[in-house]
Amino acid sequence: RAAQVTSESVQLAGFAINTSNYSEEEALAYCAEISAEFGLPATDPVRFGIDEIAALLQERG
C-alpha cells in the first residue's frame, strides 16, 4: 500500500529477505514458507539469486 502513494499501478513481484542469521537449510525453508503464504517468489538475493522474481517480472511484461 505504501508504494501506491507514488503509483497506483505498482505490483508486488516477490520478497527479498535477509537470511544471513539462518543456516542455508533454515533460509531455504523460510523463503519457501513466505512464498507459499503469499503466492509469490521469496528469496535471499545474496545467497540464492533473484531468478524467480526476474522470471515473474518478465511474464508480467
N, C-alpha and C positions, 0 to 999 in steps of 0.2 A: 504494500500500500504506500509506503513512503516514496518509492520510486515513481508512483503515479502522480506525485506533485509536479514533477517536471515533464512527464509524458504519460498520457492516458493509455497509450498503446504498448507500454512496457510489459514484457512477459518473463516470468521466471523460467530459466533454462536448466537449472541444476544448482547443486550446492558444492562449494569449495570449502573443505573442512581441514583445519589444522589438527592432525593426529600425532604430532611429534611426541606427546607423552604416552602414546599407546604402543604396544608391540605391533608388529606387522599383522599378526593374526587378529588382534583386537581392533586395529584400524580398519581392516577389510570388513570385519563383522559389523562395526559401527556404520561404516559407509553403506553397507548393504541394508542395514536396518532403516537408515534415513531414506534411502532410495525407495524401499518398499513402502514406507509410511506415506511418502509424498508422491510416488509415481514418477519421479524424476531422477536423473543421474546424480549421484553423490560421490565425491572423490576427494582425496588429498592430492592436489595438483603437483606438489613437490615429490611425493612418494610414488604416485600411481599415474600421473599424467591427466590430461583432460579429453581424451579421445571420445568418451561417451557424450560429454557435454557438447563438444565440437560437432559430432555427428547429428545430434538433435538440432543444433543451430542450422546446420546445412539442410536438414529435412524441412525446417520451417521456412527456409529461404531468406 
